[in-house]
Amino acid sequence: MPEGTYIPDIRTKVAQYFVNKKLQELESTNPQIKLDNGDYLQALPVNLGAATAGSSQPDNFLPLPYGQTVGWKDLYDIFSERTRRANLPAETSPVANFPGYRVAIIGAGVAGLRTAKLLQDNGIPYKIFEASTRPGGRVFTYPFSPKTQTGNHDYYDVGAMRFPDNEASKLTFELFKELNLADKLIPYVFSRDNAIMYFNGIKSTAAVARTQGDHFNDETVSSSFSPTYLNKSYVDLTGNTIYGVDACIYEAYDPFRKALVEDFDQGWEKLMEFDRDSTRAYLTCEEPQYPIPVAHWLETRASGTGGFDCAFSEAILESLEFNYPIEGGVNWSCLDGGSELLIGAMLNELDTEPSYNQRVTSVRSIIEKPPDFWPFKEFPFMQVNSVDDSTGEQNTELFTHVVSTTTFAALSTIDTTEVHMTYTQRQAIRTLLYGPAVKVAIKFTSRWWEKNGLDQCGASSYTDRLSRVVVYPSAGIGEDGPGVLMVTYNWNQDASRFGSLIINPDWSEQLDPDRTRPRSEKQLLDLIYKDLAVLHGVSIDQLRGDTLDYHVFDWYHNPYTMGAYAHFGPGQYSTLWPDIVQPAGYGRFHFAGELASANHAWVAGALDSAVRVVNEIVYWDFPAWIPTFNERHGRSSVFIDDESAHKYLVKGLFSKELEEDEAQRV
């Protein structure tokens, strides 16, 4: 495809596909739903002017046939009529008549902070529970201590570090402009021809590795490496001829990539035929039928160890994010000063700061007497129990809604037994995969990797040694003085093994450069020094002598995240994801964060999930406010139109009943 071609957001199309498929199934089967529990389905009246204190059912706001069975279509008609009867003036705050109405947000990462801002913009009070002592979640920039010699870029991004300028990340770049951060964006150097490639004890460059031939003596490693694979050539979707590893991978991937780009619906149906396959299983058992050693070879050069155990569909979608078939590729950016600049700017927009050290221990649905002046004798609240980890004090508070923005791994440590959820939602919380990731950075007395002929100015080097990936900073290229090098960025099994040598500090702790080094971290540094020396041709003694400080972090063993990013296994995307983007708890418990979005593992996904959950809250309690909300903030990209968003909310209200009906029919 020529440079400048519009790049569609394929993951958004995937999300809309699943949502529409679920809604089409409801329309075609019209399942019968038994309405047993009217108490928890109680909502606020659509006509606040008609609400009077003490009335048990003002304005007849939900005329549902409790105790009876009703078809899906009739049920949705009831909710549609409720929305049509809403007449709240747009200039009136939706909570003006309900003092004490507020929303609990679990987690002060990007999704939590954006959810708070959207609620605030619409006059809805909130409280953010943050278990740690810092905001940002997986947007985490570590500043090295000024006790050592200082430089202009004494930091590294332990979490999110780069942003692709494409349709999928549109919300991210709009937020940069909204927060006046656009002038802080600088080009992120993603790749360079002279990046170091070191495999099987042989050193080369990225440019050479892309040419035809056995550059790393792979043929002697296994008899499976015949010239068929080592010298393979293939013309990719941009018209370029590629060789070897790239040729083997993209000959297998491109039929699906081409189909998704040209006719998404047909392309996705084709890809879903192999959703049960891991990448390794597809490459070895389906049309390519590569020998297993060849699949291992491809994984070593193109992924982390064990990376091909992910779903094949996930590998195809990820390839479109990092290597979209367009001439010139995608432009990448980073924030000069670190990604945590985004978090600081988001915090400055909030009237209510997060409550730190507040670890949520349980959430439950509960019927309670509401505050005075509410037009109800009882109302379905969400009870949030938490503990202040700095004092041990336990607290219990009531909210009208709860939004969980934490990872599903961390959510599994919160007792949600008494929250109405589907079996699929609970399975997702327990089983969805989060990828391990480890980052290690060393602050050196100089940016030696840019000097003495090395010329590593941005981009990354790759190796089969333990470090696997070395990331050279894009900020501060050519500066004098100290520099920070990300000496390893590991995923999958590589990260798990390195992680065994890491004793994670609290992620908000400023470490003393003169601290006592744990023995395991000394071993870790020794391994990294050896790898750096081999890759760059410098002495270990020089590296030791030039080290001012270092920082290591293992995302999988961080108690606040328990993983780095959502990483779906075979079959998980199609069977679990659709239930994640609908509410639980009869519409009062909501899933947000990068996982609960079209673009998981990206900041843009977290931002979009915030739009969805606040939309759910407004639809459920203040339907007349929806036009105002949509005009201000739009709707989540997982829905193709407003009607789909509303229907999916109603589906979520009765999700468990619908799941039970489906099980009986099957």
N, C-alpha and C positions, 0 to 999 in steps of 0.2 A: 504494500500500500504506500502511496506517495506521502512525503513529509507534509504535515499540515492536515492530514485526514482526521475527521472527527473520531475520537476514541470513545465508544459507548461504555457505560458502566455495566459490565457483564454480571458482576455479583448482584447488582440491583435487579437485573432481569431475572436472575436465579431466585432471589427472594420473592419477587412478585409472582413468579411461576408457582412456587410452593403455596403461597397465600391463595392465589386464584384457584389452584387445584383443590385445596381444602374447601373453599367456598362453593365450587362447582359440585363437589361431592355432596355437600349439604343440600344444594338445590335439587340435585337429581334423586337423592334418596329420601329427602324430607323426613328425617328421623323424628320419632315420637319421644317427647321428653316429659318425664314425671317431675312436677314441681312440688317438692316436699318441703323445702325450707324457705319460706317467705321472709322470715326475720332477717336473714343475712342478705337477701336481695333488695332490702329496703334502700331507697336512694333519696336524694334531696328532691323537693318538688320543683317542677319546671317553672312554675309561676310563683316566684317568691312573694309577690304582692298578696297572693291569696293565702299565704302561710300564716297561721296564727298559733301562738304558743299553746301547747297542750293538745293540739289536735293530733289524732293518731294517724290519719291518712289525708293530709291536706291536698286539695286539688286533684284527688284521685289519680295520683301521679304514676302508679304502676298497677293497672288493673289486670294482674296476672291470675290465671285460674289455679290457685294453689290447691294442692291435693288432687289435681287432675293431670291428665296427659294431654299435651298440646304438640302439634307439629311444628317443625322448625320455621316454616314459612309464616304460619300464623303468629308464632312467637316474635319473629323479627318485625312483623307488621305492627305489633303492639309498641315496640321500641321506636319504630319509625314515626308512629303517631305521636309518641311522647316528644320526640325531637321537633316535629312540626308545630306542636302546641307551645313550644318555648317562646317566650316574648320578653326576655330580659334586655333592657336597653344596653347597647354596646358600651356606653360610657360608664356604666355602673360596675363596680368591683364585684366579681362573682361571689365573694365570701362576706360581703358587707352585712348580710343578715344572719351570719353564723359565726359569732365570736367564739374562739377556741378551735375553729377549723384549722388544721395544719397537717402537713405531710412529712413523714420521716424518710430521710434519705440515708441509706447505708453506704458509706464510702465517699471520700472526698477526692476521687480521681476526676478525670475529664468529664465522664458521664455524670457524676454526682454534682460537680460544680455547674455544669451546663443545665442540668435539671433544676437546680436551685435558682439559676438566673431566669429561666423560663417561667418558673412559678412566681418569682418576684415580679417579673414584668407584667404578670396577670393578677397581681394583688393577692396571691395565695401564700400564706406563711409556711415555713418549713424549718426543719432542724436536721443538720447533717451530723451523723454519727461517724467519726473516724477513729478506728482502733489504734492507729499509730500516732506519732507526734508531729507528722508532717502531712501536707496536702500533696496531691499530684498522682498518687497511685503509681502506675507503671510509666508515668512521665517523671523521670527522676534524673536530675543532673547533680553529679557529685563535685563540689568545689574542693580542690586540694588546699590544705592548710597554708596560710600566709607565713607560717613560721619558717618555711624554707624559702629559698630564693624565688622571687615572684616573676611570673610572665604575664602576658596579655590574655592568654587563654588557658588558665590553670583549672580546667574542668574537663569532664567527659560525660556524655549522656549514657547513663547506665540503662535507661529504658529507651523510649521512642527517640530516634535520632535523625530521621530523614522523612521527607514528605514528597510523594510523587504528585506532580502538577497535572492531574488528569480529572476526568469527570467524577470518578469515585471519591476523590478528595476535595471536591468543590466546597463542601461545608467547612473544611479545615482552612482553606485559603480565604473564604469569606470571613471566618472568625479572625484570622490574622488582620484583615483590613478593619474589622469592627473594633478590634482592640489596639489599633495603631501599631501593629507589629510588622507590617509589610516591609518597612524599611530595615528591619533586622534580618530579613531573609537573605541568604547568600547561596550561591550554587553549591550543591552537594556533589562532589566528584564521585560518581558511582563506579567508573571503570577507566583504566588507562592501559595502553598497549604495553608499557614497560613494567606492569605489575608482576611481581615474582610468582612463579608457579614451581613448586618443589614436590615431586612425587618419586617414589622408589629410589630415593637418594640422588636424583638428578634435578638440577636447577635449570629453569628456562624462564621465558616470559609469556605473558598472556597472548601477545601477538604471534609468537612462534607456536604456542600450543593450539592456536586456532587453525594452523595450516595442516596439510596432509602429511601423515607420517607417524612413526612410532617414536615420539619425542622423549618418552620416559621409560623406555625399555620394557614396556608392558608385555610384549610378546613372549619374553622369557619367563614371565610370572606364571602363566597358565596356558595350556594348549588350546584353551577356548578362544584365545586372542589371535585368531587368524587375521590375515590382512583384510578379510571381509569387514571386520569391525574397525580395526585400527586405521585403515585407509578409506573408510566409507566416506562418500560425498553425498550431499543432498542440497537441493535448492529450496531454501525456506520461503515463507510467505511474503517476504520483502524482496524476493528475487536474488538474494545473495547465496552464494555457494558456501556451505559450511562442511566441516570435516570431523571425523573421529567421534568423540563423545557427543558434541553438539549435533552431529548428523544422526547418530543413533537415537538420541532423545527426541529431537524434533520431527524425525520421520514418524515416530510413534505418536507424538503429541499433536502434530499439525492438522491431521484430518479432523480432530475434535475442535481445535482452536479455530480453524477455518469455518467449520459448520456453525459454531457459536457466533462468530462475527457476522456471517452472511445471512443466516436464518436461525435466530436464537431458538425458537420453539423446536424445530426439527433437530438442531444441534444438541439441545439439552436432553431430548428424549433419547438420542443416540448415546450420549455420555452416561445417562442413568442406567443403561443396560449393563454398565460395568461399575456401578456405585458400590457393589459389594467387594470389589477388588481393591487390594492395596496397589500402590504403584508397582511394587516388585512383582506381585501376582500378575498384573496386566502385562508387564513387559516380558515375563517368562512364559506365560500360559496362553496369552491371546495372540493376535496377529503377528506381532514382531517375533514372538517365541525365541527371545534371546536366551542363550545358555545362562544359567544362574551366575557363574563367575563374571559374565559380561554385565549383568545387572548390578552386581556388587561393584564392579569397576565404574560404572556410570554413577552410582550413588556416591562413591568416594570422591569423584571429581565434581559432582554437581550438587551435593547435598551434605547434610551431616550424617554421621553413622547411625543407621536406623531410620533415616528420613524417608526412605522408600516404603516404610511400613504404614505411612499415612494413606488416606483414601486416594485412589487414582483421580477422582473428580476434584479433590482438593489440590492435587498437583497441577492439573490443567488450569484451574482458576488462578492459582498462584503464578503460573508461568505467564498468564496474561497481564498480571500486575507488574511483574519485573521485566517482561520481555514481550510487550505488545507488538504484534506484527505491523509496524509502521516504520517507514524509512526515517531514520534519525532518532527513533525511540522516544522515551518520555523524559522530560526534564525533572530533576530532583532538586529539592532545596532543604536547607537546615537553618536553624536560628543561631545567629552569631551571638554567643553568650549562653547557649544551651537551651534545650527544649523547655526547661522549667520556667523560662521567661513567659511562656504561655500560661502556666499555672498562676504565676504572680499576677498577671494581667486579669485573669478570670476572677481571682480572689478580690481584686480591687473593685470589681463590679458588684460585689455582693454586700447587702446591708447587714446580713447575719453571718458571722464567721462560723466555720465548722467547729464542732465540739470534739476536741482531741482527747486521746486516751479513753474514748468511750467505745468499748467493745460490746456489740450487740450479742446477747446470748440466746434469746428466743423471741419469736414473734407468734402471736396467736390471735385468731378472730374471737371477738367477745362482744356480747350485747350489754350495753351500759346505758345509764341515764345520761343524756347529753347535757351540755351547759344550759343555763337558763336562757330563755328566749328562743331556743330551738323549737320548732313546731312538732316535737315528738316526745313521747314518754320514754321511748327506748330507741337506740340507734346502734347499728353494727360498726364497732370501732376495731382498730388493730392495736393490740397491746404489745408494746416493745419493752422487753427487759434488757438491761445493759449493766455493765460493770465499769467503773472508773479504774483502769489498771494502774493509775498512779496512787490511788488511795485505798482501793478495794471496796469502795462504796457501791452498793447495788441500787439500781433505780428502775422504777416501773412508770411508763408514760403511755397515754392514749393518743392515737392519731386516726385521722380519717382514711389515710392511705399510707402504704409503705412502698418505697422504691428501692430495690436492691441493685446497687451498681457494682458490688464486689464481684470477684471471680466466682464461678460456680464451685471451685475447689474450696474457697473460703466460706461460701454460703453453706456448704455441707456441714460446717462446724456450728451453724446456728440452728437451733431447734425450731423447725417449722411444722412439727407434727400436727398442730391444730390450725394450720392454714389449709383451706380447701384447695387441693391441687390434683391434677391428673397423674395417673401412673407414669405417663411419659415424661411429665415435668420432673417428677422425682427421680426417674431413671437418668434424665439429662444431668441433674445436679450431681448424681453419684458417678456417672460414667464418662461424661464428656472429657476428652483429652485436652490437657494443657501441656504445651511443649516445654521441656527444660531448656534453660539458656544460662550461660555463664559469661560474664564480661570481666576482664582484668585490664587495668590501665596503670601505666608507670609514668611518673613525672620525671623526666630527665633534665639534665643541666642545659641541653641544647636539642634542637630538632635534627639530630644526627642523620635520620633516615632521608632527609632532603639534600644532604651534603655529600661531598667526596665521591661524586659520581653515582650515588644511589638514586637520587632524583625520584623518590617516592612521595609525590605531592598529591595527596588525596588518593581515593580508591582503596582497594584491598588486595592483599596477597593471599595465596591459598597453598595449603600443604596437606599431606597425609600424616604429618607429625602431630603430636598431641595438641598443639595450639590451633591447628586447622585454618583459622582466618585471622589475619592481622589487618586492622583498619587504620589507615593513615588519616589524620584530621584534615577536614576541608577548610576549617577556620584557621586563620593565622599563617597560611602558607608563605614561606619566605621570611618569617620574623626571626629576629635575633632573640637570644635569651632562652629560658626554659621552655619545654614543650611537653605535651601529654600525648602518649601513644597508646591506643587500645591494642594491647599486645595479644589479646585473644578475644574472639567472639565465637562461642561454641554453642551448638544446639544438640538436641537429641542425646544419644548415648555418649557422645564426646563431652557434653556438658555434665551429664550424670557422673562421669568418672572424675572430671576435674572438680566437680562439686563436692566430692568426698574429701577433698583437701582444703575446703574453704570453711572457715568459721565465720558465719555471717554476723556482722555487727548490726545494731539497730540502724535502719537506713537513714535516720536523721542525725546520726552521731557524727560529729566532726572528729576524725581520728587524728591522734597525735603522731606526727612523723617519727618521733622518738619512742613510740610504744614498743613493748616487747612483742616480737613476732611469734605467733604460734608455730610450732615445729612443722605442722603440715603445710603452712603457707610458705615456710622457707623451702620446703620440698617443691611446692608449686612454682616458686620463683626460679629455683634451679632449673626446672624443666623448661620454663619459658625462656630463660637466658640462653639455654642450649639451642632452642629453636630459633631465636632471634639471631644468634651467632651464625648458625648454619645458613639461614635464609639470606642474611645481609652481608656475610663475610666480615663481621666485626668480632672482636675478642670478647669473651665472657667477662674478663677482668675490666675491660672498658665499660661494659654495660653496668656492671656492679658499681664501679666507681662513679658513673654518671647518674646513678639513681638517687633522686631526692626523696621520693615517696611513692607509694603504690596503693591501689584500692582494688579489692576483689568483691564480686557479688554473684550469688547464686540465686536466681529467681525462683527455682523450684522449692528451695528450702527457706524462702522468706515466709514467715508465718502470716503475713498480711495478704499475700497473693497465691502462694502455693503453686506457682507456675508462671510462665512468661506470657503466653498468648494461646488463644484457642486454636486447637489443632485437631480437626475432625478425623476420626478413624473410619475404616470402611463401613458404609451404610449409615453412619451417624448423621450425616447432613440431611439425608432425605427422611429419616425416621424420627429424629429428635428435634431438629431446628424449628419446624413449624410451630411446635407448642411453646417455644421459648419467647416468641414475639406476640403472645397473647397473655392477658393478665390471669392471675390466680386469685384465690381468696374472694370469690364472688366479685371480682373487679376491683379489689382493694389492695392487692399485692402485685407488684409490677417488676418485671425483669428488665434491667437496662445494662449498659456496658457494651464493649466491642463485640462480645459473643452474641448478644441479643440484637443483632443488626445484620444488614446485608454485607457490610464490609468488616468482618471480624479481623482482629489483629491490627486494626488501623485506628488512629484518632478520629477519623471521619465517621467510623462506625459508632464509636461512643457518642459523638455529637448527634448523630441521627437517632440513636436509641432514646436520647433525652427528649427529642421532639415527639417520638411515639408515645412514651409513657405519660408525658404531661397532656398530650392529646387524649389519652385514655381517661385520665382523671377528669378533664373538663367534660368529655362526652358523657361520663357516668353521672357526675354531680351537677354540671352546669351546661347542659347541651345548647342553650341559647348563646353561650359564649363562643361556640365553635367557629362561626364565621369570623369573629374578631381574632381568635387565636390563629386560624389558618391564614388570615391576611397578614398577620405579623410574622409568623414563623413557618408557614407552609405546613406540609404534612410529611410524615416519615416516608422515605423512599421505598420501604417494603410494600407500600400500597400503591396501586395504580391510580386510584381515585378516592374521593371522600367516602363514597358509599362502601367501598371495600374496607376502608379503615373502620367504619361504623359496624359493619357486619362482623368483622373479626373481633371487635370488642365484645359484641353480643355473644359470639361463639365462645369467647373466653369466660364470660359470666356463667355459662352453662357447660363448660368444657368437660367437667367430670361426668355429668349426666350424659353428654353426647358420647363420651368415650365408653360408658357403660352400655349405651344403646347399641353402639357399633359392635362391641364384644358379643352381645346377645345375638345380633343379626348374623355375625360370622359363625 
